[in-house]
Amino acid sequence: MSSAILVLEDGTVFEGDAYGAVGETFGEAVFSTGMTGYQETLTDPSYHRQVVAMTAPHVGNTGWNDEDDESSKIWVAGYVVRDPARRPSNWRSTRSLEAELDRQGIVGISGIDTRALTRHLRERGAMKAGISSLHADPATLLAKVREQAPMTGANLLADVSVKENYVIPAKGARRYTVAALDLGIKSNTPRRMAERGIEVHVLPAGSSIEDVLAVNPDAVFLSNGPGDPATADTQVELTRAVLDRNIPLFGICLGNQILGRALGFGTYKLKYGHRGINQPVMDRTTGKVEVTAHNHGFAVDAPLEGVAETPYGRVEVSHVCLNDNVVEGLRLLDRPAFSVQYHPEAAAGPHDADYLFDRLVELIEGARNNA
């Protein structure tokens, strides 16, 4: 087994074993608190250009299959685990996690103290990092790490978005049509809509309002995605055009941040972000607390209390994270639009927030009744 090193931007070094492909890689070091669902995490386009450390000590136990991918490839820049499974043990597994990482050229490291790494990132914040199983000189790798572009200011949508439209048909009779802007959409999102009779037209990230209207949608959906929402000016303008026409709109993750910007709110980078499948969020409209799946390093800067006046009417913060009071959702009171910062489509669970797709249906029905 080859040795490997992980070097953080601040000069911290971790020594371990090569895991996955042998090579060198760079990205933003972040941690995910999920104990399951690593295949969905790895294939989530929102993790593009990030080196993901798993806080769960045992990773790879269920191997890899061909059904659970959330996109066409692994998107993480690098992968960090403490104690990888020696062999997978699951009836759906067709190969090991390490074999798939190697097949797709994903450089990783194992055998390091991921708890220490996680505590370091919580204290110092997410930062640039590099993994190398080619060279063992930390100084050389550190110099390369510091040359990398930061996540702040990064526009990555062209890297992850579909190039041409495609359609996911409704299951059973088609009741509605939704135009989904692909900013890094996960496979389970249109699947959850299709189960509710929605035909989903997935459009490229750079689509215009004319492209959206050509679909004759009952609603517009803004997907999750990577990078800094402050760079998504094209998508913000599209969102404003949708709001101007009173077309129902639902956004998640990056889509929540884009809606926030369209309403006039700012966005900011969190110290270390929310990533994992065990984040507590309160739905203020019902008072219920949901356990939710997250993957975001940026957040919307909107007032937590009261109702804000915007060019599109009154807006309130509908969901809030109970760990740190970060805005986790927005709801327009005078137009048919809402968004959440987390992932109601989380294929690996939890499914507490699945009801939000029913809210989308209710929004469409309400707009039809008011037409």
N, C-alpha and C positions, 0 to 999 in steps of 0.2 A: 504494500500500500504506500502510495506516494504521500509525502508530507505537503502541507499547505499552510499559508499564513493569511490572516485577515488583518488589514491595517485601516484604521479610522483616520479621518481628516485631522484629528487632534494629536496624532502620533501614537495612539494606543494600539498595541499589537496583540493578537491572539494566534497561538500556534496550534495546529491540529492536523487532520488527515484530509487528503483530497477526497471529494465526494461528488459523484457525477462525472462530468467531463474534466479532463486535465487541461488547464489553460490559465488565462488571466481575464478578469472582468472587473467592471467598475459600475457604481451606482450609488444611490442614496440608501444608507443603512437604516432600516426600520424593523420593527418587530411585530409579529402577529400572535395574538393570545389564544387562537383557536386550538383545541385539542383534536379536532377532526376536520375533514374537508380540505386537506392539503392539496388534493388534485384540483379542486375548484379554485383555490388560492393561486396556485401556480399558473393556471390558464386564464386568470382574470386580467384583461388588458389594462386595468387600472394600476397594476403593479409594474408596468413598463418602466424601465430604468431604475428599478429599486432592488437592492440586495436585502432579501427578506430573511430575518432570523426567527425561528420558531421557538416560542417560550416553552411549549410542551417538550419534555425531554426525549420521548420516544416518537419517532416519526418514520413512516414507511411501513407500518404494520399491515395495512390493507393493500399494499402494492399499488398497481396502476391498472386501469381498465380503459376500454375505448368508448364508454358511455357517458362518463362524468365530466368530460372536458367542457369548459365554458366558452371556448373559442378554438381556433384552428391550431394553436401552438402554445407552448409555455412562454410567458411574457417576462417573468422576473429576470433581472440582470444577473443575480447570483442567489445561492441558497445556503443557509447556515442552520445546521442541526447539531444537537448534542450527541444523541445515541441512536443512530439509524438502525432499523430492523435488519437483522442478519438474513432473514428470509420473510417474504410476505405470507400472510395467512388470512385469506378471504376467498370465498367461492367465486367472486366476480373478478378476481385479479388475473391478469394475463401475463404480467411481468413485474419486475421490481421497480420501485421508485427510482433507485439509482440508475438502473438500466435505461429508463426513459429520460432522465436528466442527461445521461451520456449520449443517448441517441439524438437528442435535440441540441447538444452542445452547450448545456447549462453548467457553468463552473460553480462548484460548491465546496464547502468545508464542513467537516464533522469533528466530533471529539473535543470541542471547546466548551467552556463554561458559558452557556447561553444565558443563564441567570445573571451572571456578572455583566455580560454584554448588554442585556436588557436594562439593568439598573443604571449602567453607564449612559445609555441613550435617554433614559427617563430624566437623568440628572443634567446631562449636557445638551440633549436635544438630538433629533435626527441629523445625521451628517454624512458627507461623502465617504465612501469606503471602497476598498479594492480587495479582491481575493486572488491569490496566485498559487498555483501548484507547479509553476515553471521555475520561479526564482525565489530564493529564500532570504533575499536581502530586504529588510523592512524599509531602509532609507530610500532605496530605488523605487519601491512600490509606493511609498508615501509621496514622493515627488510627483508620480503619475496621478495619484489620487487628487492631489491639490490642483492639478491642471484641469480636472473635470468640471463641466458646467454644473451649476447648482440647480436644484429643482425649482427654486423661485425664479420666475421669468421663463420657464420652459413651456413651449407650446408643442405638445406631442400628439395632437389629434390626427394629423395626417398620417402618422406612423401606424395608428391602430384602427382607423376607420375603414369601412368598406369603400371600394372604389365605384361600384355601381349598385343601383337599387336591387333589392330582392324582396320576395314576399313570403311570409309565413302564413299559410291559410288558417282560418278559424277551424276549430274542431266542431263538427256538426254544422248547423246552419249559421251563416255569417250574419251577425246582428249589427256589428259596427266595423268601422275602418279607422285605424290609427296610423299616423305617419310618425315613425320612430327615428329620431336623429341619432345616428351611430357615432358616439364619441368614445366608444370602447365597450359596446354593449355585450352583455353576457347571454349565452344561449337560452338560459332559463327564463329570461325576461319576456321575449315574445311567446315562449311556451306557456307562461302563466296567463298572458293575455288571450292566447288562442283558446285556452280552456274555458274562457268566458264568452266565446263567440266573437272574438275580435280578429279580424284580418289585419296583420301587421305589415306595413310597407317600411322596410328598413332603408334609410336614406344616408348618403355620405355626409360627413360632418360639415362640409362646406356648402350644403344645399341652400338655395335661396327660398324666399317666401313663395315664389312662382313654382318652384319644384314641389314644395309642400302642398300648395293648393291644387296642383295637377293630380294629386292622389285623391282629392275630394274627401279629406279626412273628417271624421267626427271628433277627433281629438289629436293633439300632438304630444309626443313623448320625448323627453330629453334624457338620454342615458347617462350612466356612469362613465368615467374616463380618467386618464392620467394627466399630470401636469398642473400648471398654475392657472386657476380660473381667471386671473387678471389678464391673461393673454387671449381669452376667447371672445374677442370683440365681434367677430362675424356671427357667432352663435348668440351673443347678447342682442345684436340687432335683429336677428331672425325672431328671437323670443319676443321682442317688443312688437314686431310686425304681427305675430300671432295674437298677442294680447290686444293690439289695436282692433283686430277683427273679431274679438270675443270668441275665439275658438278654444274649447276646453284644452287645458294643458296640465300635464303631470311630469315632474322631473325627479330624478333620484341622483344622489351623490354629486357629481360634477353638474348635473342638471339642476340641482338645488342651488348651487353656487351661481350658475348662469342666470337662473330666475332672480336670485337675490340682486345680482348686478343690474339686470334689466329693470328692477324696481327702484334702483338708485342706491342700494346698499353696497358697502365695500366688502372685500374678502381679505383674509389674513392667513399666514402660515401658523399652524399649531406647533408647539414645541416638539412633540414627538408623534402626534396624530392618534387616530383610533383605528386599530386593525385587529380583526378577530371576530368571533361569533358569540360573544358573551357580554355585550355592552348594554347597560340598562338605560332605556329611554322612556320618558313619560309622554304619552299622548294627552296633551292638555285639553283636547276636546271631549275626552271621555274620563280622564283621570286614571286610566289604566297604565301600568308599567309593563313595557315589553322588553324581552331579552332579544337583542338585535345583532345583525352582522354588519360590520363597518369596514371601510377601507378608504380613509381620507386623511390627508395631511394639511388640508386647508379648510376654512370655515367661513360662514357668512357673519358679517358684523351688523347684526340687527338688534334693536332694543328687545330685551327679554320680556319686559312688562308693558302692558297697555297695547294700544293700537297705533300703528304708524301710518301717517298720510303719505302717499306716493302719487306719481303721475297716473297710476292705474287704480286709484282708490285706496281704501283702507286695507292694511295687511297686519297680520298678527303672527307671532312665533307659535306654531302649533305643537311642536315637539322639542324637547330639551333633554340633553344627556344628564343623567343624574350623578355621574362621576365628577364632571367639571363645568356644568352649566353651559356647554357649547350648544349653539343653535342647531337643532336637528330637523327642523321642518318649518315651512312657511305656508300660510293660507291666505288667499285673497278673499276679502269679504264682499267685494263689489263686482268681481269678475270670476269666471269659472277656471280657477287655476290653483294648484297646490303642489308642494314638493316635500321631499324628505332627504336627509343627508345620508341615510343608510340604505341597506339592501333588502327590500321586501321579497325579492326573488330568490334569496339565498338557498341554493339547491341542497347544500349540506346541512341546512337548518341554522338557527331556529326559524320556525315558521310563524312566530307571533305576529309579524307585520304583513302577512299575506293578505289581510283584509284591505290593504291599501289599493289593490287592484279592483276590489269591489267598489271602493270609493271612486275610482276612475269611471267605472260603469255608471255609478250614480250621478257623477258629474255630467257625463254624456247625456243620460236620460233627462236630467234637469235642464240642460241646454236645449234639448229637443222640445221639451214641454213649454219652454219660454220663447221658442222661436215664433 
